[in-house]
Amino acid sequence: MGILGELPPKQMLAKLDQELEKWNLADSSIKAIPALHYIAVTAQGEPGKDGKHRLRMPDKQIDSVLTIAAMRDHMLVFLDIQIGLSNLEQEIPRLEKYLKLPFVHLGIDPEFSMKDGSKPGSRIGSFHAQDINYASDFLAQLVRKYKLPPKILVVHRFTKAMVKQYQAIKLREEVQFVMEMDGWGAPELKKGTYRHFIYAEPVQFTGFKLFYKNDIKQAPKRMLTPEELLKLKPKPSYIQYQ
């Protein structure tokens, strides 16, 4: 999905290297670390056999992403979950064999968490603090069980209602929490979304998502630059390109 699936691996990695170079030039104080962000559970318009409106990617597909990551030193992998009408308790434990690897981290997407039974894509879903705390606690237990470095948990967000009771989100020393601005559009619109829904309700670290196609649909038809994103308050720690 996105740039990860549109280009052959070597061409995609070359493009990633170009983005890394831009970030290292824009901010020499922090070395940019490359990562691949793969949606391991995708929300679906059709209910499927169990009615959960989600599709679990086969292990061989996830393995192929890890194989690509191995082509670069110190590359991270994020496995993302869109639960549809399922829940995190059913989906995250299935990925333990990957999440116990020191370089594999987790992303969860409230947009496709349909607590009212709606079809994914028909409206914007949500997570409560208790959902996010479950994911964080699961990762923390893995860190302790397997003696791992801290895990990163990314939560996508572009509206206020997507994340409920944010004050109740628990921080844990084993987990580095990132609230990522996931909306697309023109630069000023995206900066406004970041200001209203990320800056206004901080948790720990922040992130920002850039879309190669959707961000240039509206005037002035350009993507935000690293230099512009580094001026945001707080400065995002995680940048995702799709």
C-alpha positions in Angstrom: 0.0 0.0 0.0 1.4 3.4 -1.0 5.0 3.8 -2.0 6.1 0.6 -0.3 4.0 -1.5 -2.7 4.1 0.7 -5.8 7.9 0.5 -6.6 10.2 -2.5 -6.8 12.2 -2.9 -3.6 15.5 -1.6 -4.9 13.9 1.5 -6.5 11.8 2.1 -3.4 14.9 1.9 -1.1 16.7 4.3 -3.4 13.9 6.8 -3.0 14.0 6.3 0.8 17.7 7.0 0.8 17.0 10.3 -1.0 14.5 11.2 1.7 16.9 10.3 4.5 19.6 12.5 2.9 17.1 15.4 2.9 16.4 14.9 6.6 20.0 14.6 7.6 20.8 17.8 5.8 17.9 19.6 7.3 18.7 18.5 10.9 22.3 17.4 11.6 21.6 17.0 15.3 19.6 13.7 14.9 20.6 11.0 12.4 17.5 9.8 10.5 16.8 6.1 10.8 15.2 4.4 7.9 12.0 2.3 8.4 9.4 0.4 6.4 5.7 0.8 7.6 3.6 -2.1 6.5 -0.2 -2.6 7.0 -0.3 -6.2 8.3 -4.1 -6.1 8.9 -6.1 -4.1 6.4 -9.7 -2.9 6.8 -12.1 -4.1 4.1 -15.4 -3.0 2.6 -16.6 -6.5 2.5 -17.3 -8.4 5.7 -15.3 -11.6 5.0 -16.1 -15.0 6.3 -16.1 -14.0 10.0 -17.9 -10.6 9.4 -14.9 -8.6 10.8 -14.3 -6.4 7.7 -10.5 -6.9 8.0 -7.9 -8.9 6.1 -4.9 -10.4 7.8 -1.8 -10.4 5.5 -0.2 -13.9 5.3 3.1 -14.5 7.0 5.0 -14.8 3.7 3.9 -11.3 2.8 5.1 -9.9 6.2 8.3 -11.9 5.8 8.9 -10.3 2.4 8.9 -6.8 4.1 11.4 -8.0 6.7 13.6 -9.3 3.8 13.5 -5.9 2.2 14.4 -4.2 5.5 17.4 -6.5 5.8 18.9 -4.9 2.7 19.8 -1.9 4.8 21.7 -1.7 8.1 19.7 -0.8 11.2 16.4 -0.4 9.3 13.2 -0.6 11.4 9.9 -2.2 10.5 6.5 -1.0 11.7 3.5 -3.4 11.4 0.3 -1.5 11.3 -3.2 -2.7 12.2 -6.6 -1.6 10.8 -9.0 -3.7 12.9 -12.3 -3.0 11.1 -15.0 -4.7 13.3 -12.3 -6.8 15.1 -10.4 -5.5 18.1 -6.8 -5.1 19.2 -7.0 -8.0 21.6 -7.7 -10.4 18.7 -5.1 -8.9 16.3 -2.0 -7.8 18.2 -1.1 -11.2 19.8 -1.1 -12.8 16.4 1.9 -10.7 15.5 4.0 -11.5 18.6 6.5 -13.6 16.7 7.3 -10.4 14.7 6.9 -7.9 17.5 9.4 -9.8 19.7 12.1 -9.0 17.1 14.1 -5.9 18.4 13.7 -3.9 15.2 9.9 -4.5 14.7 7.4 -1.9 16.1 3.7 -1.3 16.0 1.2 1.1 14.5 -2.6 1.2 15.2 -5.1 3.1 13.2 -8.3 4.5 14.9 -9.7 5.6 11.5 -10.8 2.0 10.8 -11.8 0.9 14.3 -15.6 0.7 13.8 -17.0 0.4 17.3 -20.6 1.0 16.1 -20.5 -1.8 13.5 -20.3 0.6 10.5 -18.5 -0.5 7.4 -14.9 0.7 7.3 -14.6 3.8 5.1 -18.2 4.8 5.6 -17.2 7.0 8.6 -14.1 7.7 10.7 -13.6 5.3 13.6 -12.0 5.7 16.9 -9.9 4.3 19.8 -10.4 4.9 23.4 -7.5 5.3 25.8 -8.2 1.7 27.0 -7.6 0.4 23.5 -4.3 2.3 23.2 -3.3 1.2 26.7 -3.8 -2.4 25.8 -1.5 -2.1 22.9 1.1 -0.3 25.0 0.9 -2.8 27.8 1.3 -5.7 25.3 4.5 -4.2 23.9 5.8 -3.4 27.4 5.3 -7.1 28.3 7.2 -8.2 25.2 10.1 -5.9 26.1 10.3 -7.4 29.6 9.8 -11.0 28.5 12.4 -10.9 25.7 14.7 -8.3 27.2 14.3 -5.9 24.2 15.1 -2.3 23.7 12.0 0.0 24.0 9.2 -0.5 21.5 7.7 2.3 19.4 3.9 2.6 19.3 2.5 4.9 16.6 -1.2 6.0 16.7 -2.5 7.7 13.6 -4.8 10.8 14.0 -6.3 13.6 12.0 -9.5 14.4 14.0 -10.3 15.1 17.6 -12.8 12.2 17.8 -10.4 9.6 16.6 -8.7 9.4 20.0 -10.9 9.6 23.0 -9.8 10.3 26.6 -6.3 11.0 25.6 -5.4 12.1 29.1 -5.9 8.5 30.3 -3.3 7.2 27.9 -0.5 5.6 30.0 3.1 6.1 29.4 5.5 3.2 30.0 9.3 3.2 30.2 9.3 0.2 27.8 7.3 2.0 25.1 8.0 5.2 23.1 4.6 6.6 22.2 4.1 8.6 18.9 0.9 10.4 18.0 1.1 10.9 14.2 -0.7 13.5 12.2 -2.2 11.3 9.4 -4.3 13.7 7.4 -3.6 14.7 3.8 -4.0 17.9 1.9 -2.3 21.3 1.2 0.6 22.4 3.5 -1.4 24.9 5.6 -4.3 22.5 6.1 -1.9 19.8 7.3 -0.1 22.2 9.7 -3.5 23.3 11.0 -4.5 19.7 11.7 -1.2 19.1 13.5 -1.8 22.2 15.6 -5.4 21.4 16.5 -5.2 17.6 17.1 -1.5 16.8 17.9 -0.1 19.9 19.6 -3.4 20.6 21.5 -3.5 17.1 23.0 0.1 16.0 23.5 1.0 12.6 24.9 4.7 12.0 24.4 6.4 12.1 20.9 4.7 13.3 17.7 4.8 12.3 14.1 3.8 13.6 10.7 2.6 11.7 7.5 3.3 12.9 4.0 1.5 11.6 0.9 3.3 11.6 -2.4 -0.1 11.8 -4.3 -2.8 13.1 -2.1 -0.9 16.1 -0.7 -0.4 17.5 -4.2 -4.0 17.4 -5.3 -4.8 20.8 -3.9 -3.1 24.1 -4.5 -0.3 24.9 -4.1 0.2 21.2 -5.2 3.4 20.5 -3.2 4.4 18.5 -0.2 5.8 20.0 3.0 9.6 20.0 3.2 11.7 18.7 6.1 12.7 22.3 6.9 9.1 23.3 7.3 8.2 20.3 9.5 11.2 21.0 11.7 9.6 24.3 12.6 6.5 22.7 14.0 5.9 22.7 17.8 6.6 20.1 19.0 9.1 19.0 16.4 7.9 15.6 15.0 10.2 12.6 15.7 8.6 10.2 13.3 8.0 11.0 9.6 6.1 8.7 7.3 5.9 8.8 3.5 3.1 7.1 1.7 
